[in-house]
Amino acid sequence: MKPTPEAAFKPARTSASDKAAATDHTARTIVAAEKVARDKKTEKLKAQRLERAAAETATASTDTVKPSRNSPKTK
């Protein structure tokens, strides 16, 4: 079997629609991966925010309440 120069050195031409489909698939994959990463980060930050808020309310209830500086003065 003797290889022909046309088959050995020339790559097969891809159609424009094949190139567009490959680009579209790659772009959609990247966007989907970014969305997953963004959702993970959002959930992590939300959990941290709720944890911090719970800790602040726990410490606020144990602290004494200071009188306001702008309270009305009695004569």
CHARMM-style PDB file with segment names, atoms N, HN, CA, C and O in Angstrom:
ATOM      1  N   MET     1       0.845  -1.171   0.000  1.00  0.00      PROA
ATOM      2  CA  MET     1       0.000   0.000   0.000  1.00  0.00      PROA
ATOM      3  C   MET     1       0.893   1.237   0.000  1.00  0.00      PROA
ATOM      4  O   MET     1       1.662   1.461   0.935  1.00  0.00      PROA
ATOM      5  N   LYS     2       0.788   1.993  -1.004  1.00  0.00      PROA
ATOM      6  HN  LYS     2       0.163   1.811  -1.764  1.00  0.00      PROA
ATOM      7  CA  LYS     2       1.622   3.167  -1.172  1.00  0.00      PROA
ATOM      8  C   LYS     2       0.812   4.414  -0.816  1.00  0.00      PROA
ATOM      9  O   LYS     2      -0.242   4.650  -1.406  1.00  0.00      PROA
ATOM     10  N   PRO     3       1.296   5.229   0.155  1.00  0.00      PROA
ATOM     11  CA  PRO     3       0.550   6.437   0.500  1.00  0.00      PROA
ATOM     12  C   PRO     3       0.653   7.473  -0.617  1.00  0.00      PROA
ATOM     13  O   PRO     3       1.700   7.644  -1.241  1.00  0.00      PROA
ATOM     14  N   THR     4      -0.425   8.131  -0.841  1.00  0.00      PROA
ATOM     15  HN  THR     4      -1.276   7.992  -0.335  1.00  0.00      PROA
ATOM     16  CA  THR     4      -0.436   9.174  -1.858  1.00  0.00      PROA
ATOM     17  C   THR     4      -0.107  10.507  -1.197  1.00  0.00      PROA
ATOM     18  O   THR     4      -0.476  10.722  -0.043  1.00  0.00      PROA
ATOM     19  N   PRO     5       0.565  11.390  -1.885  1.00  0.00      PROA
ATOM     20  CA  PRO     5       0.924  12.680  -1.291  1.00  0.00      PROA
ATOM     21  C   PRO     5      -0.288  13.522  -0.910  1.00  0.00      PROA
ATOM     22  O   PRO     5      -0.234  14.293   0.048  1.00  0.00      PROA
ATOM     23  N   GLU     6      -1.379  13.377  -1.655  1.00  0.00      PROA
ATOM     24  HN  GLU     6      -1.423  12.751  -2.433  1.00  0.00      PROA
ATOM     25  CA  GLU     6      -2.570  14.166  -1.349  1.00  0.00      PROA
ATOM     26  C   GLU     6      -3.142  13.783   0.015  1.00  0.00      PROA
ATOM     27  O   GLU     6      -3.568  14.646   0.782  1.00  0.00      PROA
ATOM     28  N   ALA     7      -3.148  12.500   0.307  1.00  0.00      PROA
ATOM     29  HN  ALA     7      -2.802  11.799  -0.315  1.00  0.00      PROA
ATOM     30  CA  ALA     7      -3.733  12.028   1.557  1.00  0.00      PROA
ATOM     31  C   ALA     7      -2.771  12.209   2.726  1.00  0.00      PROA
ATOM     32  O   ALA     7      -3.209  12.388   3.862  1.00  0.00      PROA
ATOM     33  N   ALA     8      -1.483  12.165   2.465  1.00  0.00      PROA
ATOM     34  HN  ALA     8      -1.128  12.020   1.541  1.00  0.00      PROA
ATOM     35  CA  ALA     8      -0.503  12.217   3.546  1.00  0.00      PROA
ATOM     36  C   ALA     8      -0.270  13.630   4.059  1.00  0.00      PROA
ATOM     37  O   ALA     8      -0.046  13.814   5.255  1.00  0.00      PROA
ATOM     38  N   PHE     9      -0.316  14.615   3.205  1.00  0.00      PROA
ATOM     39  HN  PHE     9      -0.498  14.466   2.233  1.00  0.00      PROA
ATOM     40  CA  PHE     9       0.090  15.955   3.612  1.00  0.00      PROA
ATOM     41  C   PHE     9      -1.023  16.986   3.656  1.00  0.00      PROA
ATOM     42  O   PHE     9      -0.852  18.044   4.262  1.00  0.00      PROA
ATOM     43  N   LYS    10      -2.127  16.714   3.047  1.00  0.00      PROA
ATOM     44  HN  LYS    10      -2.266  15.854   2.555  1.00  0.00      PROA
ATOM     45  CA  LYS    10      -3.223  17.676   3.056  1.00  0.00      PROA
ATOM     46  C   LYS    10      -4.240  17.289   4.123  1.00  0.00      PROA
ATOM     47  O   LYS    10      -4.806  16.197   4.084  1.00  0.00      PROA
ATOM     48  N   PRO    11      -4.469  18.193   5.078  1.00  0.00      PROA
ATOM     49  CA  PRO    11      -5.520  17.883   6.053  1.00  0.00      PROA
ATOM     50  C   PRO    11      -6.891  18.031   5.399  1.00  0.00      PROA
ATOM     51  O   PRO    11      -7.075  18.818   4.471  1.00  0.00      PROA
ATOM     52  N   ALA    12      -7.821  17.276   5.894  1.00  0.00      PROA
ATOM     53  HN  ALA    12      -7.671  16.637   6.648  1.00  0.00      PROA
ATOM     54  CA  ALA    12      -9.178  17.356   5.356  1.00  0.00      PROA
ATOM     55  C   ALA    12      -9.775  18.707   5.715  1.00  0.00      PROA
ATOM     56  O   ALA    12      -9.587  19.203   6.826  1.00  0.00      PROA
ATOM     57  N   ARG    13     -10.471  19.281   4.799  1.00  0.00      PROA
ATOM     58  HN  ARG    13     -10.623  18.878   3.896  1.00  0.00      PROA
ATOM     59  CA  ARG    13     -11.090  20.587   5.049  1.00  0.00      PROA
ATOM     60  C   ARG    13     -12.313  20.407   5.933  1.00  0.00      PROA
ATOM     61  O   ARG    13     -13.109  19.486   5.750  1.00  0.00      PROA
ATOM     62  N   THR    14     -12.438  21.304   6.890  1.00  0.00      PROA
ATOM     63  HN  THR    14     -11.791  22.052   7.039  1.00  0.00      PROA
ATOM     64  CA  THR    14     -13.630  21.288   7.724  1.00  0.00      PROA
ATOM     65  C   THR    14     -14.550  22.408   7.261  1.00  0.00      PROA
ATOM     66  O   THR    14     -14.098  23.473   6.840  1.00  0.00      PROA
ATOM     67  N   SER    15     -15.802  22.154   7.343  1.00  0.00      PROA
ATOM     68  HN  SER    15     -16.169  21.289   7.685  1.00  0.00      PROA
ATOM     69  CA  SER    15     -16.753  23.159   6.881  1.00  0.00      PROA
ATOM     70  C   SER    15     -16.876  24.276   7.917  1.00  0.00      PROA
ATOM     71  O   SER    15     -16.497  24.109   9.076  1.00  0.00      PROA
ATOM     72  N   ALA    16     -17.397  25.387   7.491  1.00  0.00      PROA
ATOM     73  HN  ALA    16     -17.705  25.523   6.550  1.00  0.00      PROA
ATOM     74  CA  ALA    16     -17.572  26.526   8.378  1.00  0.00      PROA
ATOM     75  C   ALA    16     -18.538  26.196   9.506  1.00  0.00      PROA
ATOM     76  O   ALA    16     -18.360  26.660  10.633  1.00  0.00      PROA
ATOM     77  N   SER    17     -19.549  25.406   9.212  1.00  0.00      PROA
ATOM     78  HN  SER    17     -19.693  25.029   8.297  1.00  0.00      PROA
ATOM     79  CA  SER    17     -20.514  25.060  10.254  1.00  0.00      PROA
ATOM     80  C   SER    17     -19.876  24.139  11.304  1.00  0.00      PROA
ATOM     81  O   SER    17     -20.216  24.215  12.484  1.00  0.00      PROA
ATOM     82  N   ASP    18     -18.953  23.271  10.874  1.00  0.00      PROA
ATOM     83  HN  ASP    18     -18.676  23.210   9.915  1.00  0.00      PROA
ATOM     84  CA  ASP    18     -18.239  22.431  11.841  1.00  0.00      PROA
ATOM     85  C   ASP    18     -17.357  23.276  12.752  1.00  0.00      PROA
ATOM     86  O   ASP    18     -17.301  23.038  13.958  1.00  0.00      PROA
ATOM     87  N   LYS    19     -16.675  24.251  12.186  1.00  0.00      PROA
ATOM     88  HN  LYS    19     -16.721  24.444  11.206  1.00  0.00      PROA
ATOM     89  CA  LYS    19     -15.841  25.150  12.983  1.00  0.00      PROA
ATOM     90  C   LYS    19     -16.703  25.956  13.955  1.00  0.00      PROA
ATOM     91  O   LYS    19     -16.349  26.122  15.122  1.00  0.00      PROA
ATOM     92  N   ALA    20     -17.823  26.445  13.468  1.00  0.00      PROA
ATOM     93  HN  ALA    20     -18.111  26.310  12.520  1.00  0.00      PROA
ATOM     94  CA  ALA    20     -18.725  27.221  14.325  1.00  0.00      PROA
ATOM     95  C   ALA    20     -19.283  26.361  15.446  1.00  0.00      PROA
ATOM     96  O   ALA    20     -19.401  26.820  16.582  1.00  0.00      PROA
ATOM     97  N   ALA    21     -19.625  25.124  15.139  1.00  0.00      PROA
ATOM     98  HN  ALA    21     -19.529  24.751  14.216  1.00  0.00      PROA
ATOM     99  CA  ALA    21     -20.151  24.231  16.162  1.00  0.00      PROA
ATOM    100  C   ALA    21     -19.095  23.926  17.215  1.00  0.00      PROA
ATOM    101  O   ALA    21     -19.405  23.873  18.405  1.00  0.00      PROA
ATOM    102  N   ALA    22     -17.859  23.725  16.793  1.00  0.00      PROA
ATOM    103  HN  ALA    22     -17.607  23.767  15.826  1.00  0.00      PROA
ATOM    104  CA  ALA    22     -16.780  23.459  17.745  1.00  0.00      PROA
ATOM    105  C   ALA    22     -16.533  24.675  18.637  1.00  0.00      PROA
ATOM    106  O   ALA    22     -16.347  24.532  19.846  1.00  0.00      PROA
ATOM    107  N   THR    23     -16.531  25.856  18.052  1.00  0.00      PROA
ATOM    108  HN  THR    23     -16.682  25.972  17.070  1.00  0.00      PROA
ATOM    109  CA  THR    23     -16.339  27.082  18.821  1.00  0.00      PROA
ATOM    110  C   THR    23     -17.495  27.289  19.786  1.00  0.00      PROA
ATOM    111  O   THR    23     -17.283  27.648  20.944  1.00  0.00      PROA
ATOM    112  N   ASP    24     -18.699  27.068  19.323  1.00  0.00      PROA
ATOM    113  HN  ASP    24     -18.871  26.777  18.382  1.00  0.00      PROA
ATOM    114  CA  ASP    24     -19.881  27.224  20.161  1.00  0.00      PROA
ATOM    115  C   ASP    24     -19.839  26.255  21.340  1.00  0.00      PROA
ATOM    116  O   ASP    24     -20.133  26.634  22.474  1.00  0.00      PROA
ATOM    117  N   HSD    25     -19.477  25.024  21.069  1.00  0.00      PROA
ATOM    118  HN  HSD    25     -19.239  24.717  20.148  1.00  0.00      PROA
ATOM    119  CA  HSD    25     -19.397  24.010  22.131  1.00  0.00      PROA
ATOM    120  C   HSD    25     -18.348  24.399  23.163  1.00  0.00      PROA
ATOM    121  O   HSD    25     -18.589  24.292  24.365  1.00  0.00      PROA
ATOM    122  N   THR    26     -17.190  24.850  22.702  1.00  0.00      PROA
ATOM    123  HN  THR    26     -16.994  24.937  21.726  1.00  0.00      PROA
ATOM    124  CA  THR    26     -16.120  25.247  23.609  1.00  0.00      PROA
ATOM    125  C   THR    26     -16.543  26.446  24.455  1.00  0.00      PROA
ATOM    126  O   THR    26     -16.309  26.469  25.664  1.00  0.00      PROA
ATOM    127  N   ALA    27     -17.154  27.422  23.836  1.00  0.00      PROA
ATOM    128  HN  ALA    27     -17.345  27.404  22.854  1.00  0.00      PROA
ATOM    129  CA  ALA    27     -17.589  28.616  24.563  1.00  0.00      PROA
ATOM    130  C   ALA    27     -18.654  28.274  25.599  1.00  0.00      PROA
ATOM    131  O   ALA    27     -18.609  28.776  26.723  1.00  0.00      PROA
ATOM    132  N   ARG    28     -19.601  27.433  25.236  1.00  0.00      PROA
ATOM    133  HN  ARG    28     -19.637  27.025  24.324  1.00  0.00      PROA
ATOM    134  CA  ARG    28     -20.643  27.030  26.181  1.00  0.00      PROA
ATOM    135  C   ARG    28     -20.065  26.242  27.352  1.00  0.00      PROA
ATOM    136  O   ARG    28     -20.533  26.378  28.482  1.00  0.00      PROA
ATOM    137  N   THR    29     -19.057  25.425  27.090  1.00  0.00      PROA
ATOM    138  HN  THR    29     -18.677  25.315  26.172  1.00  0.00      PROA
ATOM    139  CA  THR    29     -18.406  24.674  28.152  1.00  0.00      PROA
ATOM    140  C   THR    29     -17.708  25.610  29.127  1.00  0.00      PROA
ATOM    141  O   THR    29     -17.791  25.421  30.341  1.00  0.00      PROA
ATOM    142  N   ILE    30     -17.023  26.614  28.604  1.00  0.00      PROA
ATOM    143  HN  ILE    30     -16.956  26.768  27.618  1.00  0.00      PROA
ATOM    144  CA  ILE    30     -16.325  27.582  29.453  1.00  0.00      PROA
ATOM    145  C   ILE    30     -17.326  28.369  30.292  1.00  0.00      PROA
ATOM    146  O   ILE    30     -17.120  28.556  31.491  1.00  0.00      PROA
ATOM    147  N   VAL    31     -18.398  28.827  29.676  1.00  0.00      PROA
ATOM    148  HN  VAL    31     -18.566  28.675  28.702  1.00  0.00      PROA
ATOM    149  CA  VAL    31     -19.412  29.603  30.399  1.00  0.00      PROA
ATOM    150  C   VAL    31     -20.061  28.753  31.486  1.00  0.00      PROA
ATOM    151  O   VAL    31     -20.308  29.246  32.587  1.00  0.00      PROA
ATOM    152  N   ALA    32     -20.336  27.505  31.198  1.00  0.00      PROA
ATOM    153  HN  ALA    32     -20.135  27.105  30.303  1.00  0.00      PROA
ATOM    154  CA  ALA    32     -20.937  26.620  32.196  1.00  0.00      PROA
ATOM    155  C   ALA    32     -19.989  26.387  33.373  1.00  0.00      PROA
ATOM    156  O   ALA    32     -20.423  26.359  34.524  1.00  0.00      PROA
ATOM    157  N   ALA    33     -18.702  26.220  33.088  1.00  0.00      PROA
ATOM    158  HN  ALA    33     -18.349  26.243  32.153  1.00  0.00      PROA
ATOM    159  CA  ALA    33     -17.717  26.022  34.156  1.00  0.00      PROA
ATOM    160  C   ALA    33     -17.610  27.277  35.026  1.00  0.00      PROA
ATOM    161  O   ALA    33     -17.486  27.173  36.246  1.00  0.00      PROA
ATOM    162  N   GLU    34     -17.656  28.449  34.413  1.00  0.00      PROA
ATOM    163  HN  GLU    34     -17.756  28.534  33.422  1.00  0.00      PROA
ATOM    164  CA  GLU    34     -17.605  29.696  35.174  1.00  0.00      PROA
ATOM    165  C   GLU    34     -18.850  29.848  36.039  1.00  0.00      PROA
ATOM    166  O   GLU    34     -18.759  30.340  37.163  1.00  0.00      PROA
ATOM    167  N   LYS    35     -20.003  29.437  35.539  1.00  0.00      PROA
ATOM    168  HN  LYS    35     -20.077  29.037  34.626  1.00  0.00      PROA
ATOM    169  CA  LYS    35     -21.235  29.535  36.316  1.00  0.00      PROA
ATOM    170  C   LYS    35     -21.173  28.634  37.539  1.00  0.00      PROA
ATOM    171  O   LYS    35     -21.585  29.035  38.628  1.00  0.00      PROA
ATOM    172  N   VAL    36     -20.662  27.420  37.369  1.00  0.00      PROA
ATOM    173  HN  VAL    36     -20.327  27.095  36.485  1.00  0.00      PROA
ATOM    174  CA  VAL    36     -20.538  26.492  38.494  1.00  0.00      PROA
ATOM    175  C   VAL    36     -19.600  27.079  39.549  1.00  0.00      PROA
ATOM    176  O   VAL    36     -19.898  27.033  40.743  1.00  0.00      PROA
ATOM    177  N   ALA    37     -18.470  27.630  39.110  1.00  0.00      PROA
ATOM    178  HN  ALA    37     -18.228  27.668  38.141  1.00  0.00      PROA
ATOM    179  CA  ALA    37     -17.519  28.228  40.045  1.00  0.00      PROA
ATOM    180  C   ALA    37     -18.143  29.427  40.766  1.00  0.00      PROA
ATOM    181  O   ALA    37     -17.943  29.603  41.968  1.00  0.00      PROA
ATOM    182  N   ARG    38     -18.895  30.243  40.035  1.00  0.00      PROA
ATOM    183  HN  ARG    38     -19.057  30.099  39.059  1.00  0.00      PROA
ATOM    184  CA  ARG    38     -19.544  31.414  40.634  1.00  0.00      PROA
ATOM    185  C   ARG    38     -20.592  30.990  41.653  1.00  0.00      PROA
ATOM    186  O   ARG    38     -20.701  31.598  42.718  1.00  0.00      PROA
ATOM    187  N   ASP    39     -21.367  29.950  41.336  1.00  0.00      PROA
ATOM    188  HN  ASP    39     -21.279  29.456  40.471  1.00  0.00      PROA
ATOM    189  CA  ASP    39     -22.387  29.466  42.273  1.00  0.00      PROA
ATOM    190  C   ASP    39     -21.754  28.903  43.542  1.00  0.00      PROA
ATOM    191  O   ASP    39     -22.267  29.119  44.640  1.00  0.00      PROA
ATOM    192  N   LYS    40     -20.644  28.184  43.399  1.00  0.00      PROA
ATOM    193  HN  LYS    40     -20.227  28.008  42.507  1.00  0.00      PROA
ATOM    194  CA  LYS    40     -19.940  27.654  44.574  1.00  0.00      PROA
ATOM    195  C   LYS    40     -19.453  28.787  45.459  1.00  0.00      PROA
ATOM    196  O   LYS    40     -19.599  28.739  46.681  1.00  0.00      PROA
ATOM    197  N   LYS    41     -18.878  29.799  44.844  1.00  0.00      PROA
ATOM    198  HN  LYS    41     -18.759  29.838  43.851  1.00  0.00      PROA
ATOM    199  CA  LYS    41     -18.352  30.939  45.597  1.00  0.00      PROA
ATOM    200  C   LYS    41     -19.485  31.682  46.295  1.00  0.00      PROA
ATOM    201  O   LYS    41     -19.337  32.105  47.442  1.00  0.00      PROA
ATOM    202  N   THR    42     -20.616  31.845  45.609  1.00  0.00      PROA
ATOM    203  HN  THR    42     -20.736  31.502  44.677  1.00  0.00      PROA
ATOM    204  CA  THR    42     -21.767  32.527  46.191  1.00  0.00      PROA
ATOM    205  C   THR    42     -22.282  31.772  47.412  1.00  0.00      PROA
ATOM    206  O   THR    42     -22.573  32.384  48.439  1.00  0.00      PROA
ATOM    207  N   GLU    43     -22.396  30.460  47.311  1.00  0.00      PROA
ATOM    208  HN  GLU    43     -22.159  29.963  46.476  1.00  0.00      PROA
ATOM    209  CA  GLU    43     -22.866  29.649  48.438  1.00  0.00      PROA
ATOM    210  C   GLU    43     -21.899  29.731  49.612  1.00  0.00      PROA
ATOM    211  O   GLU    43     -22.326  29.811  50.764  1.00  0.00      PROA
ATOM    212  N   LYS    44     -20.612  29.713  49.331  1.00  0.00      PROA
ATOM    213  HN  LYS    44     -20.265  29.648  48.395  1.00  0.00      PROA
ATOM    214  CA  LYS    44     -19.605  29.798  50.380  1.00  0.00      PROA
ATOM    215  C   LYS    44     -19.684  31.141  51.099  1.00  0.00      PROA
ATOM    216  O   LYS    44     -19.651  31.195  52.328  1.00  0.00      PROA
ATOM    217  N   LEU    45     -19.789  32.223  50.329  1.00  0.00      PROA
ATOM    218  HN  LEU    45     -19.816  32.179  49.331  1.00  0.00      PROA
ATOM    219  CA  LEU    45     -19.880  33.555  50.927  1.00  0.00      PROA
ATOM    220  C   LEU    45     -21.174  33.734  51.709  1.00  0.00      PROA
ATOM    221  O   LEU    45     -21.182  34.383  52.754  1.00  0.00      PROA
ATOM    222  N   LYS    46     -22.266  33.165  51.212  1.00  0.00      PROA
ATOM    223  HN  LYS    46     -22.260  32.637  50.362  1.00  0.00      PROA
ATOM    224  CA  LYS    46     -23.546  33.259  51.912  1.00  0.00      PROA
ATOM    225  C   LYS    46     -23.469  32.545  53.253  1.00  0.00      PROA
ATOM    226  O   LYS    46     -23.970  33.051  54.257  1.00  0.00      PROA
ATOM    227  N   ALA    47     -22.844  31.372  53.276  1.00  0.00      PROA
ATOM    228  HN  ALA    47     -22.437  30.961  52.461  1.00  0.00      PROA
ATOM    229  CA  ALA    47     -22.701  30.625  54.525  1.00  0.00      PROA
ATOM    230  C   ALA    47     -21.844  31.401  55.519  1.00  0.00      PROA
ATOM    231  O   ALA    47     -22.158  31.443  56.709  1.00  0.00      PROA
ATOM    232  N   GLN    48     -20.775  32.010  55.045  1.00  0.00      PROA
ATOM    233  HN  GLN    48     -20.520  31.976  54.079  1.00  0.00      PROA
ATOM    234  CA  GLN    48     -19.922  32.807  55.923  1.00  0.00      PROA
ATOM    235  C   GLN    48     -20.676  34.023  56.462  1.00  0.00      PROA
ATOM    236  O   GLN    48     -20.536  34.368  57.635  1.00  0.00      PROA
ATOM    237  N   ARG    49     -21.472  34.671  55.612  1.00  0.00      PROA
ATOM    238  HN  ARG    49     -21.586  34.390  54.659  1.00  0.00      PROA
ATOM    239  CA  ARG    49     -22.230  35.848  56.026  1.00  0.00      PROA
ATOM    240  C   ARG    49     -23.259  35.478  57.092  1.00  0.00      PROA
ATOM    241  O   ARG    49     -23.415  36.195  58.081  1.00  0.00      PROA
ATOM    242  N   LEU    50     -23.960  34.363  56.894  1.00  0.00      PROA
ATOM    243  HN  LEU    50     -23.833  33.781  56.091  1.00  0.00      PROA
ATOM    244  CA  LEU    50     -24.955  33.931  57.872  1.00  0.00      PROA
ATOM    245  C   LEU    50     -24.295  33.537  59.195  1.00  0.00      PROA
ATOM    246  O   LEU    50     -24.832  33.803  60.271  1.00  0.00      PROA
ATOM    247  N   GLU    51     -23.127  32.901  59.103  1.00  0.00      PROA
ATOM    248  HN  GLU    51     -22.691  32.684  58.229  1.00  0.00      PROA
ATOM    249  CA  GLU    51     -22.402  32.511  60.304  1.00  0.00      PROA
ATOM    250  C   GLU    51     -21.948  33.743  61.083  1.00  0.00      PROA
ATOM    251  O   GLU    51     -22.050  33.781  62.309  1.00  0.00      PROA
ATOM    252  N   ARG    52     -21.445  34.756  60.363  1.00  0.00      PROA
ATOM    253  HN  ARG    52     -21.363  34.725  59.367  1.00  0.00      PROA
ATOM    254  CA  ARG    52     -20.997  35.986  61.011  1.00  0.00      PROA
ATOM    255  C   ARG    52     -22.177  36.726  61.635  1.00  0.00      PROA
ATOM    256  O   ARG    52     -22.055  37.263  62.736  1.00  0.00      PROA
ATOM    257  N   ALA    53     -23.314  36.760  60.947  1.00  0.00      PROA
ATOM    258  HN  ALA    53     -23.413  36.323  60.053  1.00  0.00      PROA
ATOM    259  CA  ALA    53     -24.493  37.435  61.482  1.00  0.00      PROA
ATOM    260  C   ALA    53     -24.981  36.729  62.746  1.00  0.00      PROA
ATOM    261  O   ALA    53     -25.391  37.389  63.701  1.00  0.00      PROA
ATOM    262  N   ALA    54     -24.943  35.405  62.762  1.00  0.00      PROA
ATOM    263  HN  ALA    54     -24.610  34.869  61.986  1.00  0.00      PROA
ATOM    264  CA  ALA    54     -25.357  34.664  63.948  1.00  0.00      PROA
ATOM    265  C   ALA    54     -24.407  34.932  65.107  1.00  0.00      PROA
ATOM    266  O   ALA    54     -24.846  35.041  66.252  1.00  0.00      PROA
ATOM    267  N   ALA    55     -23.126  35.037  64.829  1.00  0.00      PROA
ATOM    268  HN  ALA    55     -22.770  34.948  63.899  1.00  0.00      PROA
ATOM    269  CA  ALA    55     -22.148  35.321  65.873  1.00  0.00      PROA
ATOM    270  C   ALA    55     -22.329  36.740  66.418  1.00  0.00      PROA
ATOM    271  O   ALA    55     -22.186  36.970  67.618  1.00  0.00      PROA
ATOM    272  N   GLU    56     -22.640  37.678  65.543  1.00  0.00      PROA
ATOM    273  HN  GLU    56     -22.757  37.492  64.568  1.00  0.00      PROA
ATOM    274  CA  GLU    56     -22.843  39.062  65.981  1.00  0.00      PROA
ATOM    275  C   GLU    56     -24.090  39.185  66.852  1.00  0.00      PROA
ATOM    276  O   GLU    56     -24.076  39.918  67.841  1.00  0.00      PROA
ATOM    277  N   THR    57     -25.144  38.497  66.513  1.00  0.00      PROA
ATOM    278  HN  THR    57     -25.156  37.901  65.710  1.00  0.00      PROA
ATOM    279  CA  THR    57     -26.359  38.577  67.324  1.00  0.00      PROA
ATOM    280  C   THR    57     -26.141  37.901  68.675  1.00  0.00      PROA
ATOM    281  O   THR    57     -26.721  38.321  69.676  1.00  0.00      PROA
ATOM    282  N   ALA    58     -25.320  36.871  68.714  1.00  0.00      PROA
ATOM    283  HN  ALA    58     -24.848  36.530  67.901  1.00  0.00      PROA
ATOM    284  CA  ALA    58     -25.027  36.205  69.981  1.00  0.00      PROA
ATOM    285  C   ALA    58     -24.207  37.119  70.884  1.00  0.00      PROA
ATOM    286  O   ALA    58     -24.461  37.169  72.088  1.00  0.00      PROA
ATOM    287  N   THR    59     -23.249  37.829  70.350  1.00  0.00      PROA
ATOM    288  HN  THR    59     -23.042  37.789  69.372  1.00  0.00      PROA
ATOM    289  CA  THR    59     -22.430  38.736  71.162  1.00  0.00      PROA
ATOM    290  C   THR    59     -23.209  39.992  71.507  1.00  0.00      PROA
ATOM    291  O   THR    59     -22.997  40.564  72.577  1.00  0.00      PROA
ATOM    292  N   ALA    60     -24.098  40.436  70.642  1.00  0.00      PROA
ATOM    293  HN  ALA    60     -24.271  39.972  69.773  1.00  0.00      PROA
ATOM    294  CA  ALA    60     -24.880  41.642  70.919  1.00  0.00      PROA
ATOM    295  C   ALA    60     -25.849  41.403  72.065  1.00  0.00      PROA
ATOM    296  O   ALA    60     -26.113  42.321  72.840  1.00  0.00      PROA
ATOM    297  N   SER    61     -26.375  40.218  72.192  1.00  0.00      PROA
ATOM    298  HN  SER    61     -26.160  39.471  71.562  1.00  0.00      PROA
ATOM    299  CA  SER    61     -27.327  39.945  73.267  1.00  0.00      PROA
ATOM    300  C   SER    61     -26.623  39.826  74.612  1.00  0.00      PROA
ATOM    301  O   SER    61     -27.260  40.028  75.646  1.00  0.00      PROA
ATOM    302  N   THR    62     -25.353  39.509  74.637  1.00  0.00      PROA
ATOM    303  HN  THR    62     -24.835  39.344  73.797  1.00  0.00      PROA
ATOM    304  CA  THR    62     -24.621  39.404  75.910  1.00  0.00      PROA
ATOM    305  C   THR    62     -24.007  40.721  76.326  1.00  0.00      PROA
ATOM    306  O   THR    62     -23.710  40.903  77.507  1.00  0.00      PROA
ATOM    307  N   ASP    63     -23.805  41.647  75.409  1.00  0.00      PROA
ATOM    308  HN  ASP    63     -24.046  41.499  74.449  1.00  0.00      PROA
ATOM    309  CA  ASP    63     -23.238  42.954  75.745  1.00  0.00      PROA
ATOM    310  C   ASP    63     -24.284  43.813  76.445  1.00  0.00      PROA
ATOM    311  O   ASP    63     -25.488  43.643  76.256  1.00  0.00      PROA
ATOM    312  N   THR    64     -23.781  44.751  77.268  1.00  0.00      PROA
ATOM    313  HN  THR    64     -22.803  44.889  77.422  1.00  0.00      PROA
ATOM    314  CA  THR    64     -24.700  45.691  77.917  1.00  0.00      PROA
ATOM    315  C   THR    64     -25.022  46.808  76.944  1.00  0.00      PROA
ATOM    316  O   THR    64     -24.207  47.147  76.086  1.00  0.00      PROA
ATOM    317  N   VAL    65     -26.180  47.365  77.073  1.00  0.00      PROA
ATOM    318  HN  VAL    65     -26.842  47.090  77.770  1.00  0.00      PROA
ATOM    319  CA  VAL    65     -26.618  48.426  76.184  1.00  0.00      PROA
ATOM    320  C   VAL    65     -26.122  49.751  76.744  1.00  0.00      PROA
ATOM    321  O   VAL    65     -26.389  50.082  77.899  1.00  0.00      PROA
ATOM    322  N   LYS    66     -25.406  50.501  75.932  1.00  0.00      PROA
ATOM    323  HN  LYS    66     -25.189  50.232  74.993  1.00  0.00      PROA
ATOM    324  CA  LYS    66     -24.900  51.802  76.345  1.00  0.00      PROA
ATOM    325  C   LYS    66     -25.959  52.852  76.045  1.00  0.00      PROA
ATOM    326  O   LYS    66     -26.663  52.758  75.040  1.00  0.00      PROA
ATOM    327  N   PRO    67     -26.075  53.855  76.915  1.00  0.00      PROA
ATOM    328  CA  PRO    67     -27.030  54.924  76.623  1.00  0.00      PROA
ATOM    329  C   PRO    67     -26.566  55.735  75.418  1.00  0.00      PROA
ATOM    330  O   PRO    67     -25.368  55.878  75.173  1.00  0.00      PROA
ATOM    331  N   SER    68     -27.495  56.243  74.700  1.00  0.00      PROA
ATOM    332  HN  SER    68     -28.468  56.127  74.899  1.00  0.00      PROA
ATOM    333  CA  SER    68     -27.197  57.021  73.515  1.00  0.00      PROA
ATOM    334  C   SER    68     -26.667  58.384  73.908  1.00  0.00      PROA
ATOM    335  O   SER    68     -27.070  58.930  74.935  1.00  0.00      PROA
ATOM    336  N   ARG    69     -25.782  58.935  73.121  1.00  0.00      PROA
ATOM    337  HN  ARG    69     -25.454  58.490  72.287  1.00  0.00      PROA
ATOM    338  CA  ARG    69     -25.245  60.270  73.398  1.00  0.00      PROA
ATOM    339  C   ARG    69     -26.299  61.342  73.140  1.00  0.00      PROA
ATOM    340  O   ARG    69     -26.239  62.430  73.713  1.00  0.00      PROA
ATOM    341  N   ASN    70     -27.225  61.041  72.310  1.00  0.00      PROA
ATOM    342  HN  ASN    70     -27.273  60.158  71.844  1.00  0.00      PROA
ATOM    343  CA  ASN    70     -28.226  62.028  71.927  1.00  0.00      PROA
ATOM    344  C   ASN    70     -29.511  61.877  72.762  1.00  0.00      PROA
ATOM    345  O   ASN    70     -30.587  62.293  72.332  1.00  0.00      PROA
ATOM    346  N   SER    71     -29.391  61.291  73.933  1.00  0.00      PROA
ATOM    347  HN  SER    71     -28.517  60.953  74.282  1.00  0.00      PROA
ATOM    348  CA  SER    71     -30.580  61.160  74.761  1.00  0.00      PROA
ATOM    349  C   SER    71     -30.969  62.520  75.313  1.00  0.00      PROA
ATOM    350  O   SER    71     -30.099  63.367  75.517  1.00  0.00      PROA
ATOM    351  N   PRO    72     -32.241  62.751  75.558  1.00  0.00      PROA
ATOM    352  CA  PRO    72     -32.685  64.053  76.067  1.00  0.00      PROA
ATOM    353  C   PRO    72     -32.158  64.265  77.482  1.00  0.00      PROA
ATOM    354  O   PRO    72     -32.153  63.355  78.311  1.00  0.00      PROA
ATOM    355  N   LYS    73     -31.722  65.479  77.728  1.00  0.00      PROA
ATOM    356  HN  LYS    73     -31.725  66.218  77.054  1.00  0.00      PROA
ATOM    357  CA  LYS    73     -31.193  65.816  79.046  1.00  0.00      PROA
ATOM    358  C   LYS    73     -32.315  66.307  79.933  1.00  0.00      PROA
ATOM    359  O   LYS    73     -33.207  67.032  79.494  1.00  0.00      PROA
ATOM    360  N   THR    74     -32.255  65.905  81.173  1.00  0.00      PROA
ATOM    361  HN  THR    74     -31.530  65.316  81.530  1.00  0.00      PROA
ATOM    362  CA  THR    74     -33.258  66.374  82.139  1.00  0.00      PROA
ATOM    363  C   THR    74     -32.663  67.521  82.928  1.00  0.00      PROA
ATOM    364  O   THR    74     -31.470  67.533  83.233  1.00  0.00      PROA
ATOM    365  N   LYS    75     -33.511  68.490  83.257  1.00  0.00      PROA
ATOM    366  HN  LYS    75     -34.480  68.481  83.009  1.00  0.00      PROA
ATOM    367  CA  LYS    75     -33.034  69.658  84.016  1.00  0.00      PROA
ATOM    368  C   LYS    75     -33.443  69.572  85.430  1.00  0.00      PROA
ATOM    369  OT1 LYS    75     -33.131  70.464  86.218  1.00  0.00      PROA
TER     370      LYS     75
END
